[in-house]
């Protein structure tokens, strides 16, 4: 077991005490029996350095920091179904979460910047007829997300840049080939449009997404597959199954390259690759002890190392950062996250520390490395799904540094946004590692992640607006305020909304503004408008449902009940009516509060628009 700093200090103090007590005994014997007892020579106490047994590491002081309340996502009722797959997937644009639903599988997609409380009736992706078991974003197209379900299908969805504006029921691609429930999905790490899936039909299928067809079907398992993972260059993938065996498979030849006995426990085991030849598994022992082990694919007879953690029922899920070689292990239902540093030689792994929290986690979503905040030395960011409350909070793993400069040792070249080969090249037998790009250049060229400040010049350059600070302030205020005001207009009256849109349209048509930023602002407003229209309709329908009286219950026509049973029935009926009335009042109070706040924003937005018109005329005249 790796030696910690606290353990080293205890060893040093215990050894020093032993030598001190031994010398005291020698002195006592010499004072009482100076001639009868032969005293050995005085033993010198060895010097123990408190830092001699502590391994030096730049990640030793890594700590976890929870995001502020305004950076969290609230009001999302995540699914309570127990699946081994991922129920939260994150990239630099969106966060996708599987939510509760009455029938079929449903997940929602939020823009990564849309934090705060999620409104009731927010649009969802609801095309599956069975519960969703896994969701994964395409690493080379951040608008495409894949989902698997109990209905034996895999569906691919294209999410618009502005997010969902209405419930999405029609998928982009529908992959059918499994005979039973599809439990796991993994995109190829280097090849474009290659997707790997595993189902309860004991088959792994390699899909060519471009043609929506199965390229290879691997029937090498004798029991249900519990997890799967690609290696670094995508030449092999590993699986764990219910028969307690670990298999390494070549997907193009459909042959098993290596296999061995995994963890002996009966619960779920997970696997990930640490590089092209070493893999790490988590599982349970025969005594239900949670453990992890590191294996070499050249010899799967026994692990390179194995360590028991604790006794608990939560399934351990490993997360690995290839750039920093840091391994994170989180248990479902646990409040802590352990993290280790992986090295090439024995003992192969060193314990660093752990993040402790009193709130248990129902799952984690890991942000790709290109989305972390390098200015704050954030090496990994998780999105934690709380089990006790409907909240998703960001959790940043930070290496403390005094300097605010870019830390090249913490952020080496990382995987870029482009694939290293096409699907046809990979299927023909070619292997290539990921395309590595400078993290500093990637941070400068890509859009800013959450938590990093955006300059006015950078925003104006990205949106096509003129580089003018006054004009930037006006239009940025309009972009931020107008959607909320439109929401209130739609809630108040549908007729009041048309003059407001016609005002924007006439302003752009009459003045014939050539500025692309104005047109982009109008398009953003229209996209938000579609969402708010649908949202208004759904909220109005919900209010009508709350206001409707349940006619199924019979009311007493003669006044007072005659028997005790009638009295109890009347009490139940009136209690339900009171509860419905309270819910109706609560919804109306929330609507009134939002309307009062947003009406003021509407007035502010109109004033800003009126002030921006003279500025446009001045710029056009110049």
Backbone torsions as a table, in degrees:
resi	resn	phi	psi	omega
1	UNK	NA	135.5	-178.4
2	UNK	-60.9	142.6	-176.9
3	UNK	-85.5	127.6	178.0
4	UNK	-93.2	171.2	-179.6
5	UNK	-65.8	-39.5	179.7
6	UNK	-65.3	-40.5	178.3
7	UNK	-63.9	-37.0	178.9
8	UNK	-64.7	-41.1	-179.9
9	UNK	-65.0	-39.4	178.2
10	UNK	-64.6	-42.0	178.7
11	UNK	-61.5	-42.7	-178.4
12	UNK	-64.5	-45.4	-178.2
13	UNK	-67.4	-38.0	179.6
14	UNK	-65.6	-42.5	179.6
15	UNK	-65.3	-40.5	179.5
16	UNK	-65.0	-39.9	178.8
17	UNK	-64.6	-37.1	-179.9
18	UNK	-61.9	-48.7	-179.1
19	UNK	-67.2	-34.3	178.5
20	UNK	-66.6	-44.6	179.3
21	UNK	-65.9	-36.7	178.9
22	UNK	-64.3	-41.3	177.9
23	UNK	-67.4	-35.4	176.9
24	UNK	-64.2	-40.2	177.7
25	UNK	-63.3	-41.6	178.2
26	UNK	-61.1	-41.5	-179.8
27	UNK	-66.1	-38.8	178.7
28	UNK	-65.8	-42.4	178.1
29	UNK	-63.9	-37.0	-179.0
30	UNK	-69.8	-34.1	-179.5
31	UNK	-74.9	-33.8	-177.3
32	UNK	-86.9	-39.1	-177.6
33	UNK	-125.9	77.4	-174.5
34	UNK	-70.2	-26.1	-175.0
35	UNK	-113.8	-28.4	-174.6
36	UNK	-77.7	-33.9	-172.6
37	UNK	-103.6	133.3	176.5
38	UNK	-88.2	115.3	-175.6
39	UNK	-96.6	128.9	175.9
40	UNK	-65.6	164.7	-179.1
41	UNK	-64.7	152.4	-176.6
42	UNK	-63.5	130.1	-179.1
43	UNK	-89.1	131.2	178.9
44	UNK	-83.0	135.6	179.5
45	UNK	-74.2	123.5	179.9
46	UNK	-69.7	152.2	179.3
47	UNK	-91.0	122.2	177.7
48	UNK	-108.5	123.6	175.6
49	UNK	-88.1	133.6	-178.6
50	UNK	-67.7	-19.0	-179.2
51	UNK	-104.7	1.6	-175.6
52	UNK	-72.7	-26.6	-178.3
53	UNK	-102.0	7.0	-179.5
54	UNK	-102.6	126.7	-179.5
55	UNK	-75.4	133.9	179.5
56	UNK	-79.1	127.6	179.8
57	UNK	-151.2	139.7	178.1
58	UNK	-75.3	-11.0	179.1
59	UNK	-102.8	10.0	-173.9
60	UNK	-64.9	-32.5	-176.3
61	UNK	-100.7	20.7	177.4
62	UNK	-62.2	137.4	-178.6
63	UNK	-137.5	159.6	178.9
64	UNK	-100.9	135.6	179.0
65	UNK	-126.9	125.5	-178.9
66	UNK	-82.4	140.9	178.2
67	UNK	-67.1	161.4	178.9
68	UNK	-71.0	169.5	-177.6
69	UNK	-62.0	-37.3	-179.5
70	UNK	-72.0	-11.5	176.8
71	UNK	-95.5	0.3	-178.7
72	UNK	-94.0	166.1	176.4
73	UNK	-113.4	119.9	-175.6
74	UNK	-118.3	154.1	176.8
75	UNK	88.7	13.0	178.8
76	UNK	-100.5	116.3	177.7
77	UNK	-88.6	94.7	-178.4
78	UNK	-70.7	158.6	-176.0
79	UNK	-64.2	145.0	177.2
80	UNK	-101.8	0.2	178.3
81	UNK	-72.1	142.3	-177.7
82	UNK	-90.9	112.6	176.3
83	UNK	-130.4	152.9	177.5
84	UNK	-82.9	-14.1	-179.6
85	UNK	-80.4	-176.6	-178.2
86	UNK	-89.1	133.5	176.7
87	UNK	-106.7	4.4	177.7
88	UNK	-142.7	126.7	179.1
89	UNK	-131.1	139.1	-172.6
90	UNK	-133.4	142.3	164.2
91	UNK	-138.8	-170.3	-174.3
92	UNK	-73.6	-11.2	-179.7
93	UNK	-105.7	-43.8	-169.3
94	UNK	-133.8	163.5	168.7
95	UNK	-128.4	125.0	-178.6
96	UNK	-110.5	132.8	-175.7
97	UNK	-136.2	133.4	174.6
98	UNK	-78.5	126.6	-176.0
99	UNK	-115.9	167.7	179.2
100	UNK	-70.2	146.3	177.8
101	UNK	-151.3	154.0	-178.5
102	UNK	-74.4	-42.1	179.7
103	UNK	-141.9	137.0	-178.2
104	UNK	79.6	175.7	179.9
105	UNK	-98.7	135.8	-176.0
106	UNK	-136.4	136.3	168.4
107	UNK	-139.0	156.4	-179.4
108	UNK	-117.4	154.3	-178.8
109	UNK	-124.9	123.7	-179.0
110	UNK	-115.1	138.5	167.9
111	UNK	-59.3	140.9	-171.9
112	UNK	-62.8	-24.2	179.4
113	UNK	-87.8	-7.6	-176.3
114	UNK	-85.9	74.4	180.0
115	UNK	-90.2	176.8	-178.3
116	UNK	98.0	-162.7	-179.5
117	UNK	-79.0	128.6	179.2
118	UNK	-83.2	128.6	-176.3
119	UNK	-66.0	153.8	176.6
120	UNK	-66.9	137.4	-179.4
121	UNK	80.6	21.0	177.7
122	UNK	-62.8	142.2	-176.7
123	UNK	-56.6	149.4	-177.4
124	UNK	-135.3	164.5	173.3
125	UNK	-100.0	113.0	-170.2
126	UNK	-136.5	62.8	-179.9
127	UNK	-104.5	-11.8	-179.1
128	UNK	-85.3	148.6	176.3
129	UNK	-96.3	-5.1	177.3
130	UNK	-129.9	169.0	179.4
131	UNK	-58.7	143.5	179.6
132	UNK	-82.7	134.4	-176.9
133	UNK	-106.1	-25.0	-176.8
134	UNK	-160.4	145.2	174.4
135	UNK	-136.9	139.4	-178.9
136	UNK	-145.8	137.5	176.3
137	UNK	-85.4	145.4	174.7
138	UNK	-70.1	123.6	-177.4
139	UNK	-68.4	-18.4	-177.7
140	UNK	-110.1	0.5	173.6
141	UNK	-147.4	99.8	-171.0
142	UNK	-75.9	2.1	175.6
143	UNK	-100.9	-0.1	-178.3
144	UNK	-112.4	127.1	177.8
145	UNK	-127.2	139.7	179.1
146	UNK	-107.5	142.6	179.6
147	UNK	-136.0	141.3	176.4
148	UNK	-117.2	158.7	-171.3
149	UNK	-149.5	170.8	174.1
150	UNK	-69.8	-14.1	-178.5
151	UNK	-81.4	13.8	175.7
152	UNK	70.5	12.8	-178.5
153	UNK	-115.4	159.7	171.8
154	UNK	-122.8	126.3	-177.4
155	UNK	-119.4	140.8	176.6
156	UNK	-111.5	133.9	-174.5
157	UNK	-122.8	138.8	174.4
158	UNK	-103.3	116.7	-177.5
159	UNK	-96.9	127.3	176.9
160	UNK	-65.4	158.7	-177.0
161	UNK	-61.5	-32.2	-179.6
162	UNK	-80.8	-3.1	-177.4
163	UNK	94.6	-171.4	-179.5
164	UNK	-78.0	132.9	175.1
165	UNK	-108.6	-11.7	177.2
166	UNK	-161.2	165.9	177.5
167	UNK	-58.2	129.7	-178.2
168	UNK	-100.3	116.6	-179.5
169	UNK	-114.2	-20.8	179.7
170	UNK	-98.8	121.3	-178.2
171	UNK	-85.5	164.2	177.8
172	UNK	-79.3	-45.8	177.5
173	UNK	-135.8	143.5	178.2
174	UNK	-123.5	115.3	-176.6
175	UNK	-103.6	118.2	-179.2
176	UNK	-123.9	128.8	-178.7
177	UNK	-175.2	-22.9	178.2
178	UNK	-81.3	151.0	-179.2
179	UNK	-97.2	-18.6	178.9
180	UNK	-134.0	-170.4	-176.3
181	UNK	-54.2	135.6	175.9
182	UNK	-94.4	120.9	-172.0
183	UNK	-103.9	-26.2	-171.3
184	UNK	-143.4	146.2	177.9
185	UNK	-133.5	146.1	173.9
186	UNK	-150.8	125.0	173.7
187	UNK	-78.2	149.0	178.0
188	UNK	-67.3	137.0	-174.3
189	UNK	-74.8	-19.8	-175.6
190	UNK	-128.4	-26.2	-177.0
191	UNK	-95.5	145.4	-178.8
192	UNK	-83.1	140.1	172.4
193	UNK	61.5	37.3	173.7
194	UNK	-120.0	124.5	-177.6
195	UNK	-128.5	136.3	179.2
196	UNK	-111.6	134.8	179.7
197	UNK	-133.6	154.9	177.6
198	UNK	-137.7	138.7	-177.8
199	UNK	-130.8	176.4	178.5
200	UNK	-76.5	0.0	171.6
201	UNK	-83.6	9.5	175.5
202	UNK	65.4	30.8	179.7
203	UNK	-126.6	144.2	170.3
204	UNK	-109.9	132.5	-177.0
205	UNK	-122.4	129.5	173.4
206	UNK	-95.7	119.5	-175.5
207	UNK	-103.7	138.1	167.8
208	UNK	-96.0	102.2	-172.5
209	UNK	-64.0	-33.5	-178.0
210	UNK	-58.9	-39.6	179.5
211	UNK	-101.2	-2.7	-179.9
212	UNK	55.8	40.2	-178.1
213	UNK	-132.4	156.7	178.0
214	UNK	-80.0	122.4	178.7
215	UNK	-85.1	-39.5	179.4
216	UNK	-143.8	142.5	175.6
217	UNK	-123.1	116.9	-176.0
218	UNK	-103.0	117.4	178.4
219	UNK	-112.9	67.6	-174.6
220	UNK	-114.0	7.6	-176.3
221	UNK	-114.1	150.1	179.5
222	UNK	-108.3	0.8	179.5
223	UNK	-152.6	177.1	-177.0
224	UNK	-60.7	141.3	-179.3
225	UNK	-88.6	130.1	-174.5
226	UNK	-98.3	-27.6	178.9
227	UNK	-165.0	161.5	176.5
228	UNK	-152.4	156.4	-177.3
229	UNK	-158.7	143.2	173.7
230	UNK	-84.1	155.3	168.9
231	UNK	-83.5	-175.3	-168.5
232	UNK	-64.1	-42.1	-178.1
233	UNK	-99.1	2.6	176.1
234	UNK	75.3	19.6	178.2
235	UNK	-83.9	-23.9	-179.3
236	UNK	-136.6	160.2	168.7
237	UNK	-137.8	152.1	-177.3
238	UNK	-116.7	150.3	179.4
239	UNK	-137.1	153.4	166.0
240	UNK	-119.2	146.2	-175.5
241	UNK	-135.3	172.6	-176.5
242	UNK	-69.3	-16.9	176.3
243	UNK	-81.6	10.5	173.7
244	UNK	67.4	28.0	177.8
245	UNK	-116.6	148.6	176.6
246	UNK	-106.8	129.5	-178.5
247	UNK	-125.1	140.0	172.9
248	UNK	-114.3	121.9	-168.9
249	UNK	-120.9	140.0	168.6
250	UNK	-88.9	111.4	-172.4
251	UNK	-69.5	-23.8	-176.2
252	UNK	-86.1	-32.0	174.3
253	UNK	-92.9	-12.1	179.7
254	UNK	62.5	28.7	-179.7
255	UNK	-109.5	153.6	175.0
256	UNK	-85.8	118.0	-179.2
257	UNK	-80.0	-42.2	-179.1
258	UNK	-153.1	152.4	176.4
259	UNK	-157.5	158.0	-179.8
260	UNK	-166.6	170.4	178.3
261	UNK	-75.1	128.5	-179.1
262	UNK	-92.8	-143.5	-178.9
263	UNK	-73.4	137.0	-173.3
264	UNK	-77.2	-10.6	-179.1
265	UNK	-68.5	160.1	-176.2
266	UNK	-88.3	-9.3	-177.5
267	UNK	-86.5	178.2	-172.7
268	UNK	-64.1	140.2	176.3
269	UNK	-118.9	141.8	-179.3
270	UNK	-116.0	155.7	-179.8
271	UNK	-141.3	142.9	171.0
272	UNK	-142.2	158.4	174.8
273	UNK	-94.0	137.9	173.1
274	UNK	-90.9	-27.6	173.4
275	UNK	-159.6	-157.0	-178.1
276	UNK	-74.6	-18.0	-174.6
277	UNK	-123.4	-21.4	-178.5
278	UNK	-106.6	141.3	176.5
279	UNK	-134.3	158.8	-178.3
280	UNK	-124.3	138.1	178.9
281	UNK	-125.8	150.8	172.1
282	UNK	-123.1	145.7	-178.4
283	UNK	-173.6	-153.2	-175.0
284	UNK	-132.4	150.7	175.1
285	UNK	-88.2	-179.5	178.8
286	UNK	-65.5	-25.6	179.6
287	UNK	-95.5	18.7	179.0
288	UNK	63.9	27.4	172.4
289	UNK	-84.3	132.3	177.8
290	UNK	-76.6	137.3	-175.0
291	UNK	-150.5	164.3	172.5
292	UNK	-137.0	158.2	-176.2
293	UNK	-147.7	153.0	177.0
294	UNK	-113.9	134.2	-175.5
295	UNK	-124.6	154.8	171.2
296	UNK	-112.5	126.9	-176.1
297	UNK	-65.4	-17.3	177.5
298	UNK	-73.6	-23.4	179.9
299	UNK	-148.0	100.7	-177.5
300	UNK	-98.9	16.2	-179.2
301	UNK	-69.8	-37.4	176.9
302	UNK	-148.3	154.0	-178.0
303	UNK	-74.7	156.1	174.5
304	UNK	-65.8	-37.3	174.4
305	UNK	-155.4	157.8	178.4
306	UNK	-148.8	140.8	-176.6
307	UNK	-141.4	133.0	174.0
308	UNK	-87.8	138.7	-177.5
309	UNK	-101.5	-63.4	-177.5
310	UNK	-162.7	-175.1	176.3
311	UNK	-112.9	112.5	-179.7
312	UNK	-160.3	163.3	-177.2
313	UNK	-95.6	-10.7	-178.3
314	UNK	-70.8	136.9	-179.2
315	UNK	-74.5	132.5	179.9
316	UNK	-85.5	132.4	177.6
317	UNK	-120.2	123.1	179.5
318	UNK	-90.6	145.2	174.0
319	UNK	-130.5	131.6	-172.5
320	UNK	-127.6	135.4	175.5
321	UNK	-105.0	110.2	-176.4
322	UNK	-66.8	-26.0	-175.6
323	UNK	-75.0	-45.9	-177.3
324	UNK	-97.7	-6.9	-177.7
325	UNK	61.3	36.9	179.0
326	UNK	-105.0	131.1	179.5
327	UNK	-107.4	130.8	176.7
328	UNK	-115.4	133.5	179.4
329	UNK	-123.5	119.7	-178.9
330	UNK	-125.3	137.5	178.4
331	UNK	-102.2	140.6	177.9
332	UNK	-69.0	125.2	-175.4
333	UNK	89.6	-5.4	177.2
334	UNK	-87.1	161.9	174.1
335	UNK	-105.0	-3.3	-176.9
336	UNK	-115.5	158.1	175.6
337	UNK	-132.2	117.0	177.5
338	UNK	-88.3	146.5	175.6
339	UNK	-138.7	144.8	-172.5
340	UNK	-132.7	159.9	173.7
341	UNK	-107.7	126.8	-177.4
342	UNK	-97.0	134.4	179.5
343	UNK	-125.7	171.4	-175.7
344	UNK	-79.6	-36.4	-173.9
345	UNK	-102.6	170.1	178.7
346	UNK	-61.4	142.6	7.0
347	UNK	-85.3	14.3	170.2
348	UNK	74.8	-20.0	-178.3
349	UNK	-154.2	143.4	180.0
350	UNK	-130.3	132.7	178.3
351	UNK	-72.6	133.9	178.5
352	UNK	-102.6	-65.5	-179.2
353	UNK	-170.2	-166.5	176.0
354	UNK	-149.6	148.9	175.0
355	UNK	-91.9	128.3	-176.3
356	UNK	-112.2	138.9	178.5
357	UNK	-151.5	149.0	178.2
358	UNK	-85.1	-9.0	-178.1
359	UNK	-97.7	120.1	178.8
360	UNK	-70.4	154.4	-177.1
361	UNK	-109.6	135.4	175.7
362	UNK	-90.8	-10.9	179.8
363	UNK	169.5	166.6	179.9
364	UNK	-133.3	143.2	169.9
365	UNK	-116.5	129.2	-175.8
366	UNK	-101.1	125.5	175.9
367	UNK	-72.3	135.2	173.9
368	UNK	-57.5	155.2	-172.6
369	UNK	-61.0	-30.5	-178.9
370	UNK	-70.8	-7.4	-179.5
371	UNK	-103.3	1.2	-179.3
372	UNK	-80.4	165.1	-178.7
373	UNK	-95.8	100.5	-177.8
374	UNK	-71.9	-24.5	-179.6
375	UNK	-66.4	-25.3	178.2
376	UNK	-103.5	13.0	180.0
377	UNK	57.4	41.6	177.8
378	UNK	-88.9	111.3	-176.3
379	UNK	-88.4	-28.9	179.6
380	UNK	-146.9	143.8	173.6
381	UNK	-129.6	126.9	174.9
382	UNK	-106.5	157.3	170.8
383	UNK	-118.2	110.2	-170.8
384	UNK	-92.0	127.0	176.5
385	UNK	-94.1	115.6	-179.8
386	UNK	-78.1	141.0	178.3
387	UNK	-89.0	-26.2	-176.1
388	UNK	-89.7	-19.0	179.5
389	UNK	-144.4	155.3	-175.4
390	UNK	-82.4	70.7	-174.9
391	UNK	-139.6	142.1	171.3
392	UNK	-119.5	121.5	-177.4
393	UNK	-121.2	139.7	176.4
394	UNK	-75.2	140.6	178.9
395	UNK	-126.7	113.3	-176.9
396	UNK	-99.9	130.5	173.4
397	UNK	-97.4	115.6	-168.0
398	UNK	-120.3	137.2	171.5
399	UNK	-98.3	115.1	-175.0
400	UNK	-68.3	129.0	175.8
401	UNK	-138.0	141.6	179.2
402	UNK	-77.4	-36.9	-177.4
403	UNK	-75.6	144.2	177.1
404	UNK	-95.4	4.4	178.2
405	UNK	-76.0	165.9	178.9
406	UNK	-67.2	127.4	-176.7
407	UNK	-95.4	100.5	-176.4
408	UNK	-69.3	-27.9	-179.8
409	UNK	-73.6	-24.0	177.6
410	UNK	-87.8	-23.9	-175.9
411	UNK	-128.1	75.6	175.5
412	UNK	-71.1	175.1	176.2
413	UNK	-53.5	134.6	-174.7
414	UNK	-123.8	173.1	-179.4
415	UNK	-66.0	133.9	-178.3
416	UNK	-86.6	-166.2	-176.6
417	UNK	-97.5	0.9	-179.9
418	UNK	-112.1	146.9	178.4
419	UNK	-79.3	154.6	-179.1
420	UNK	-86.8	-12.6	178.4
421	UNK	-162.9	164.9	178.9
422	UNK	-86.1	170.8	178.9
423	UNK	-66.3	-36.5	179.4
424	UNK	-65.6	-39.8	178.4
425	UNK	-63.5	-42.5	-179.0
426	UNK	-68.6	-41.2	-179.8
427	UNK	-65.9	-24.8	178.0
428	UNK	-79.0	-6.8	176.6
429	UNK	114.5	4.4	-177.5
430	UNK	-81.7	144.4	176.7
431	UNK	-127.5	131.9	176.3
432	UNK	-143.8	145.8	175.4
433	UNK	-76.0	172.7	179.8
434	UNK	-67.5	151.7	177.1
435	UNK	-76.9	112.6	-178.5
436	UNK	-92.3	134.9	178.8
437	UNK	-128.0	157.0	178.0
438	UNK	-65.7	128.6	-179.1
439	UNK	-64.3	-32.9	179.6
440	UNK	-66.5	-44.1	177.1
441	UNK	-67.8	-37.5	178.5
442	UNK	-63.9	-37.2	179.4
443	UNK	-69.2	-33.0	-179.4
444	UNK	-78.9	-34.2	-175.7
445	UNK	-85.6	-29.1	-176.7
446	UNK	-88.8	169.6	176.7
447	UNK	-68.5	152.2	-173.3
448	UNK	-70.6	134.8	176.7
449	UNK	-75.6	177.5	-179.6
450	UNK	-65.1	137.1	177.8
451	UNK	92.6	-9.8	178.8
452	UNK	-102.7	132.6	-176.6
453	UNK	-70.5	143.8	178.7
454	UNK	-110.5	124.5	178.4
455	UNK	-74.0	156.8	179.3
456	UNK	-64.9	-36.9	-179.7
457	UNK	-66.3	-40.7	-179.6
458	UNK	-65.9	-41.5	179.3
459	UNK	-65.8	-41.1	179.3
460	UNK	-64.4	-36.7	179.5
461	UNK	-67.4	-41.3	-178.2
462	UNK	-70.3	-37.3	-175.0
463	UNK	-89.0	-5.7	179.7
464	UNK	82.9	12.3	-178.5
465	UNK	-86.2	155.3	177.6
466	UNK	-65.7	148.0	-176.2
467	UNK	-81.9	78.5	-179.8
468	UNK	-136.4	125.1	-172.4
469	UNK	-66.6	-40.0	-179.2
470	UNK	-67.0	-42.9	179.1
471	UNK	-66.8	-35.2	177.5
472	UNK	-62.5	-44.9	179.6
473	UNK	-60.6	-41.5	-177.9
474	UNK	-65.5	-49.9	-175.6
475	UNK	-72.3	-32.9	177.6
476	UNK	-65.8	-37.8	176.0
477	UNK	-64.4	-41.4	179.7
478	UNK	-61.9	-45.0	-178.5
479	UNK	-64.1	-32.0	-178.5
480	UNK	-83.1	-33.0	-173.3
481	UNK	-92.0	-36.9	-171.4
482	UNK	-58.4	-44.9	-177.8
483	UNK	-58.7	-40.4	177.6
484	UNK	-65.8	-37.0	178.9
485	UNK	-68.4	-41.8	177.4
486	UNK	-60.4	-36.4	178.8
487	UNK	-61.0	-42.0	179.4
488	UNK	-69.8	-38.7	177.5
489	UNK	-59.7	-43.1	-178.5
490	UNK	-66.6	-34.1	178.8
491	UNK	-72.5	-35.1	-180.0
492	UNK	-71.1	-55.1	-175.8
493	UNK	-161.5	141.3	177.0
494	UNK	-74.5	-27.2	-176.9
495	UNK	-74.6	-29.9	-179.1
496	UNK	-71.9	-14.3	-175.4
497	UNK	-77.9	-32.7	-176.4
498	UNK	-63.8	-45.5	178.3
499	UNK	-59.8	-32.4	-178.8
500	UNK	-69.5	-39.7	176.8
501	UNK	-69.8	-39.4	-179.8
502	UNK	-65.2	-30.8	176.8
503	UNK	-62.3	-44.4	178.6
504	UNK	-65.1	-43.0	-178.0
505	UNK	-66.0	-42.4	179.7
506	UNK	-66.2	-36.8	-179.3
507	UNK	-63.1	-41.6	-179.1
508	UNK	-75.8	-35.6	-178.6
509	UNK	-73.4	-42.2	-176.6
510	UNK	-68.8	-44.3	-176.8
511	UNK	-82.1	-13.7	179.6
512	UNK	51.2	53.2	-177.5
513	UNK	-67.9	129.4	179.7
514	UNK	-92.6	-3.0	-176.6
515	UNK	-73.1	124.1	-177.3
516	UNK	-67.9	-25.1	179.1
517	UNK	-64.6	-35.4	179.1
518	UNK	-64.2	-46.2	179.9
519	UNK	-63.7	-38.4	179.9
520	UNK	-66.3	-37.0	177.8
521	UNK	-63.3	-42.9	179.3
522	UNK	-63.9	-39.6	178.9
523	UNK	-65.0	-40.1	178.0
524	UNK	-63.8	-40.8	179.0
525	UNK	-62.8	-41.1	-179.4
526	UNK	-65.5	-39.0	179.3
527	UNK	-65.5	-41.0	176.2
528	UNK	-66.1	-33.3	-178.9
529	UNK	-62.7	-44.0	179.3
530	UNK	-58.9	-43.4	179.9
531	UNK	-64.0	-43.1	-177.1
532	UNK	-68.8	-34.0	176.6
533	UNK	-60.5	-48.4	179.8
534	UNK	-64.7	-39.2	-179.9
535	UNK	-65.2	-40.2	179.1
536	UNK	-61.8	-41.8	179.6
537	UNK	-63.6	-41.9	-179.7
538	UNK	-66.6	-42.1	-179.9
539	UNK	-66.5	-37.3	177.6
540	UNK	-63.8	-40.3	178.2
541	UNK	-65.4	-39.3	178.5
542	UNK	-63.9	-40.7	178.0
543	UNK	-63.2	-40.3	178.1
544	UNK	-64.0	-37.2	178.2
545	UNK	-66.7	-38.3	179.6
546	UNK	-68.9	-35.6	-178.0
547	UNK	-77.7	-21.3	-177.6
548	UNK	-70.0	139.9	-179.3
549	UNK	-90.8	139.7	-179.4
550	UNK	-73.8	106.9	-177.6
551	UNK	-82.6	-5.7	-179.1
552	UNK	-71.3	-25.8	179.9
553	UNK	-83.8	134.1	178.7
554	UNK	-83.4	130.3	178.7
555	UNK	-91.0	154.8	-178.5
556	UNK	-77.4	123.5	-176.7
557	UNK	-87.7	-26.3	-173.9
558	UNK	-98.5	14.5	178.0
559	UNK	90.3	-110.0	-174.6
560	UNK	-75.6	142.4	177.8
561	UNK	-70.1	151.3	-177.0
562	UNK	-92.1	-29.5	-177.1
563	UNK	-124.1	172.7	179.6
564	UNK	-68.5	-36.6	178.2
565	UNK	-64.4	-40.6	177.3
566	UNK	-65.1	-35.1	177.7
567	UNK	-65.3	-41.8	178.9
568	UNK	-66.3	-40.8	177.8
569	UNK	-63.0	-41.2	178.4
570	UNK	-63.7	-37.0	179.1
571	UNK	-65.1	-42.1	179.2
572	UNK	-64.6	-42.3	-179.2
573	UNK	-62.8	-47.4	-178.7
574	UNK	-67.6	-33.3	178.1
575	UNK	-66.0	-40.5	178.0
576	UNK	-65.8	-38.4	178.5
577	UNK	-66.2	-40.4	178.0
578	UNK	-63.9	-39.9	179.1
579	UNK	-64.0	-41.8	178.8
580	UNK	-64.8	-38.8	178.8
581	UNK	-65.5	-38.6	177.7
582	UNK	-64.8	-41.1	177.1
583	UNK	-63.3	-39.2	178.7
584	UNK	-63.8	-43.9	178.8
585	UNK	-64.1	-39.3	-180.0
586	UNK	-63.1	-42.4	179.3
587	UNK	-65.1	-42.9	-179.5
588	UNK	-66.3	-37.1	177.5
589	UNK	-63.2	-41.1	177.7
590	UNK	-64.2	-41.0	178.6
591	UNK	-64.3	-39.6	179.4
592	UNK	-64.7	-43.3	179.7
593	UNK	-62.9	-43.1	179.5
594	UNK	-66.1	-38.4	179.2
595	UNK	-64.6	-43.1	179.7
596	UNK	-62.8	-39.9	178.9
597	UNK	-72.2	-37.4	-175.1
598	UNK	-81.1	-22.8	175.2
599	UNK	-63.3	-38.5	174.5
600	UNK	-63.8	-37.0	177.4
601	UNK	-66.6	-34.1	177.6
602	UNK	-62.6	-44.2	178.3
603	UNK	-62.8	-40.6	179.5
604	UNK	-64.7	-40.3	-180.0
605	UNK	-64.7	-40.6	178.8
606	UNK	-64.3	-40.6	177.9
607	UNK	-63.2	-39.3	180.0
608	UNK	-65.9	-41.3	178.7
609	UNK	-63.5	-41.9	178.8
610	UNK	-64.4	-35.9	178.4
611	UNK	-73.3	-24.4	-178.3
612	UNK	-78.8	-23.0	-177.0
613	UNK	-65.0	-45.3	175.9
614	UNK	-61.1	-33.2	179.7
615	UNK	-66.0	-38.8	178.7
616	UNK	-64.6	-40.2	179.7
617	UNK	-63.8	-40.0	179.1
618	UNK	-63.8	-41.8	-179.6
619	UNK	-67.2	-38.4	178.9
620	UNK	-67.1	-37.9	178.7
621	UNK	-66.0	-32.9	178.9
622	UNK	-74.7	NA	NA
